[in-house]
Amino acid sequence: MVEAAVAKALEGATAAGRWDVVSQLARELEARRLARMGNVVALTPKARQRGK
């Protein structure tokens, strides 16, 4: 139910040209999808260290 509301908001933001909101909503949908999978480990990128 929440995913449907977020998807509808995504459509509205796209129609309005609010690309900042589109990006935020898309990240929210992805996070919810990954959370449902249960077997996904989120990896955080490490800062590239120069000289190593």
Secondary structure, DSSP 8 states (H G I E B T S, - for coil): -HHHHHHHHHHHHHHHT-HHHHHHHHHHHHHHHHHHHSS----------TT-
